[in-house]
Amino acid sequence: MADPKRLPAFEKFIQDLRAVWAELPDMEARMKKGQTLLEQLVNDAALRRISQSWPSTEGRKNLLFYEDQNYGFAINGVVRVPGRKGSIHDHAHAWTAYGLLDGSESLERFRRVDDGSKEGYAKLELVSVTEGTPGKVDLVPPFDIHAEQGGPARSVAVILRSERVAGKVPQGSYNMENNTVRRIDGPTNIPYEISG
Ligand SMILES: [Fe+2]
């Protein structure tokens, strides 16, 4: 629903996403357009300024800015403390566009090298490490294994998910030292308004 209290750039982001979801039936196509729209949003100076007062999401939390009642997509925020060690995980069957708004992070992507036949076992290989800088958006396909590592300063990300996973479906959590995987509940979603 349109909300006059919302920051205009954020309201536009929501309405543009709704138009994309209405137009395109395919989730990959929707999320590729969503990635472009999120790039515009995380380059918005007013949003970057406002985000300086967002609370830390330490303790496996996400800010929940919006969840669409018709289309199901969700917009989250993550605020990391300097030097935050990120865990290796996937987002189950959901697509995720991860846009850095402030600070820097390094984004690690992994490949699974075992065949997945042994319960609880997963052998991973690091595929790439990308420096995330403000305004950049990483698109993560379903079940892609990755980690976000905090930079030297506080960092803030805005995340577009094809649907909220937390509280609905368990997601993969990986440990590279002992080659294990388990399914865990996603972060706690804390409703938070972006007003402007
Ligand atoms: Fe992630």
Residues whose N, C-alpha, C, O or C-beta is under 5 A from the ligand:
A	BS01	LIG	none
